[in-house]
Amino acid sequence: MTKDMGQEDAKASRKPRADSLRNRERLLAAATEVFRAGGPEASLEAVARRAEVGIGTLYRHFPTRDALFEAVYRRDVDQLADLAEVLSTTEPPGEALRLWMHRAVDVVATKKGMLAALTVATEGRQELYAYTSGRMHDAARGLLERAVAAGAVRDDVTPEDLLHAFVGMSSTRPRPDWREAVTRVLDIFVDGLAPRHR
């Protein structure tokens, strides 16, 4: 191995600098806000300004608009999965499940302007679909198993049931009170998961 090759390998394996990681997180947070307000066609320059970085920094992290959409999507899914773990240790089982689904509604509500663009950006991306669906399935399963064990949820409910119901409720046409309406239906659904009394 030559000296130059060794230096290249070292650079490739080097961890991102702390300031680079901070910039990336600021860009993702900024993109969430900018796209929520302006839709998927909002300018990337606006994202950079909100994150207080140069446009070159944005493109170093996210070379295309689709790459930025995908990263925002992954970040939301990761945060929901992490929240499930937190709620499992801080809330009663049935309430943890309810609060997690409420938070999922909040995430969809902030992404209504981005959903079409996210669909295009993720279309045909099997790896991305497998990753995000896997994380959501695992999060739902953990919360559900705990709720069933505590007697808060009937034992014939599956993680797929939860996710299918959530997707169906979230697919309703947007309106001014969309979040409130979906949350109400969600609460009715969660209440209906209680064990049957014979």
matplotlib code that plots the C-alpha trace (Angstrom):
import matplotlib.pyplot as plt

x = [0.0, 1.4, 1.5, -1.1, -3.4, -3.0, -3.9, -7.0, -8.1, -7.6, -9.7, -12.5, -12.7, -12.4, -15.5, -17.4, -16.3, -18.5, -19.2, -20.2, -22.6, -24.1, -24.5, -26.2, -28.7, -29.4, -30.1, -32.5, -34.4, -34.4, -35.7, -38.5, -39.7, -39.1, -40.9, -43.7, -44.4, -43.6, -44.1, -41.7, -40.9, -39.5, -36.0, -32.9, -31.4, -34.2, -33.2, -29.5, -30.5, -32.6, -29.9, -27.4, -25.0, -23.9, -25.6, -22.3, -22.5, -26.1, -25.0, -22.0, -24.4, -27.3, -26.3, -29.9, -33.4, -34.4, -31.4, -32.6, -36.2, -34.9, -32.8, -35.7, -37.9, -35.2, -34.8, -38.5, -38.7, -35.6, -37.1, -40.4, -38.6, -36.5, -39.6, -41.2, -38.3, -38.5, -42.3, -41.9, -39.9, -41.8, -45.5, -48.0, -48.2, -51.6, -50.8, -47.4, -49.0, -51.5, -48.9, -46.7, -49.5, -50.3, -46.7, -46.9, -49.9, -48.0, -45.2, -47.6, -49.3, -46.0, -45.2, -48.5, -46.8, -44.0, -45.8, -46.0, -42.3, -41.4, -43.3, -41.3, -38.0, -38.5, -40.1, -38.3, -35.9, -36.2, -33.4, -35.0, -38.5, -37.1, -35.2, -38.1, -40.8, -38.7, -38.0, -41.7, -42.8, -40.3, -41.4, -45.0, -44.4, -42.5, -45.2, -47.9, -46.4, -46.0, -49.6, -50.9, -48.9, -50.3, -53.9, -54.4, -54.8, -56.4, -54.0, -55.1, -53.9, -50.7, -48.2, -49.5, -53.0, -51.7, -49.7, -52.4, -55.0, -52.6, -51.8, -55.5, -56.4, -53.5, -54.5, -57.6, -57.9, -56.2, -58.4, -57.9, -58.7, -57.0, -54.8, -57.6, -60.0, -57.4, -56.3, -60.0, -60.4, -57.1, -58.3, -61.5, -59.4, -57.0, -59.9, -61.3, -58.2, -59.1, -59.7, -63.3, -65.2, -67.3]
y = [0.0, 3.4, 6.4, 8.2, 5.3, 5.0, 8.7, 8.3, 5.3, 7.3, 10.2, 7.8, 6.2, 9.4, 10.3, 13.5, 16.6, 17.8, 21.1, 19.1, 17.0, 20.1, 21.8, 18.7, 18.6, 22.3, 21.9, 19.0, 21.1, 24.1, 22.0, 20.7, 24.2, 25.7, 22.8, 22.8, 26.5, 26.7, 23.2, 21.0, 23.8, 26.1, 27.2, 25.4, 28.9, 29.5, 26.3, 27.3, 30.8, 29.4, 27.0, 29.9, 28.2, 28.8, 27.2, 25.3, 23.7, 22.5, 20.9, 19.2, 17.4, 17.0, 17.2, 17.2, 18.2, 14.5, 13.7, 16.4, 15.1, 11.5, 12.7, 14.6, 11.5, 9.2, 11.7, 11.7, 7.9, 7.7, 10.2, 8.3, 5.0, 6.6, 8.1, 4.7, 3.5, 6.6, 6.3, 2.6, 3.6, 6.7, 6.1, 3.4, 0.9, 1.9, 5.6, 5.2, 3.6, 6.5, 9.2, 7.6, 7.5, 11.1, 12.1, 10.2, 12.3, 15.5, 14.4, 13.8, 17.1, 19.0, 17.1, 17.6, 20.0, 17.5, 14.2, 14.2, 15.1, 12.5, 9.9, 10.8, 10.9, 7.5, 5.7, 2.5, 2.9, -0.6, -0.1, 3.1, 1.5, -1.6, 0.6, 3.0, 0.4, -1.9, 0.8, 1.8, -1.9, -2.6, 0.6, -0.3, -3.9, -3.0, -0.6, -3.1, -6.1, -4.0, -2.8, -6.4, -7.7, -5.0, -5.9, -2.5, -3.9, -7.1, -9.8, -10.3, -6.8, -6.8, -4.1, -4.2, -3.4, -0.3, 1.0, 0.2, 2.1, 5.0, 5.3, 5.1, 7.9, 10.0, 9.7, 11.8, 15.0, 18.0, 20.6, 23.4, 21.1, 18.0, 17.3, 17.6, 15.4, 12.7, 12.8, 12.3, 9.3, 8.0, 8.2, 6.3, 3.7, 3.2, 3.0, 0.3, -1.8, -2.5, -6.2, -7.4, -8.2, -11.3]
z = [0.0, -0.9, 1.4, -0.7, -0.6, 3.2, 3.6, 1.4, 3.4, 6.6, 5.3, 4.2, 7.6, 9.6, 11.5, 10.5, 12.5, 15.2, 13.4, 10.2, 12.2, 13.8, 10.4, 9.0, 11.9, 11.5, 7.9, 8.5, 11.1, 8.8, 5.9, 8.0, 8.8, 5.4, 3.5, 6.0, 5.3, 1.6, 0.3, -1.6, -4.1, -1.4, -2.2, -0.9, -0.4, 2.2, 3.9, 4.0, 5.3, 8.1, 9.1, 9.0, 6.7, 3.1, 0.2, -0.5, 2.9, 2.1, -1.2, 0.5, 2.8, 0.3, -3.3, -4.6, -3.4, -3.3, -1.1, 1.4, 1.3, 2.0, 4.9, 6.5, 6.1, 7.7, 10.5, 11.3, 11.3, 13.6, 16.0, 16.2, 16.8, 19.5, 21.1, 21.3, 23.5, 25.7, 26.2, 27.1, 30.1, 31.2, 30.6, 31.4, 28.5, 27.0, 27.3, 25.8, 22.7, 22.5, 22.9, 20.3, 17.7, 18.5, 17.8, 14.5, 13.6, 14.4, 12.1, 9.2, 9.9, 9.5, 6.3, 4.4, 2.0, 1.4, 1.0, -2.8, -3.1, -0.5, -2.5, -5.6, -3.8, -2.2, -5.1, -6.0, -3.0, -1.6, 0.9, 2.2, 2.4, 4.2, 6.7, 7.6, 7.6, 9.7, 12.3, 12.5, 12.7, 15.5, 17.4, 17.1, 18.1, 21.3, 22.4, 21.5, 23.3, 26.5, 26.3, 25.7, 28.6, 30.9, 29.8, 28.2, 24.6, 23.3, 22.4, 18.8, 17.6, 15.4, 14.6, 11.1, 12.4, 14.1, 11.1, 8.6, 10.7, 11.1, 7.4, 6.6, 9.0, 7.9, 4.2, 4.6, 2.7, 4.4, 6.0, 8.6, 11.5, 10.0, 13.0, 15.5, 13.5, 12.9, 16.6, 17.7, 15.4, 16.6, 20.2, 19.3, 17.6, 20.6, 23.0, 20.8, 21.3, 24.9, 25.8, 25.3, 28.4, 28.0]

ax = plt.figure().add_subplot(projection="3d")
ax.plot(x, y, z, "-o")
ax.set_aspect("equal")
plt.show()
